[in-house]
Amino acid sequence: MTFPELHTDRLLLRQLRADDAEDLFSYFSLDQVTEFYDLDSFTNCEQARELILSWVSRYERQEGIRWGITLKSENRVIGTCGFHNWFKEHFKAEVGYELHPDYWRQGIMSEAVNAIVGYGFEQLELNRIEAFIDPANEASRRLLTKIGMQEEGLLRACFFEKGKFVDASLFAILQKGNRDK
């Protein structure tokens, strides 16, 4: 099973490797990155290696897929994006992503997420792609709206993260033929 590489104007989305752990640690160790993430900030590189291995294992079991985001001009992971909570029987999955702060507000994540949404509809035959975000995460709200996702509602006390219950705003986009329903 060959991991799919995706190319955009500026980006190469590729399979994560164990030697990408230092790149992931460089931003997963920052509180500003993990503020709205369901993980605490990393304190050592081994945590990044374990996260990569869990994403690779999930792909091998065909339970999800996570791409490393690299600029075509350099082979360094600056973020990741992909699908988890993949329910094949319902033709839907949840999108997730994060990016090193040095690359925020440059349109990189919208370029990456647009690419994987297209892949999800065309290659994975998804009908629905969802995202759950913290209602206070304005950057994610702008990103999801920009790529055509619609906010469908607020799920109160939906997740238990970092020792407390948190709300989630639900966003979704449907395969083109079903968007009017």
Buried (B, 14 or more C-beta within 10 A) or exposed (E): EEEBEBEBEBBBBBBBEEEBBEBBBBBBBBEEBBEBBEEEBBEEBEBBBEBBEEBBEBBEEEBBBBBBBBBEEEEBBBBBBBBBEBEEEEBBBBBBBBBBEEBEEEEBBBBBBBBBBEBBBEEBEBBBBBBBBBBEBEEBBEBBEEBEBEBEEEBEEBBEBEEEEBBBBBBBBBBEEEEEE
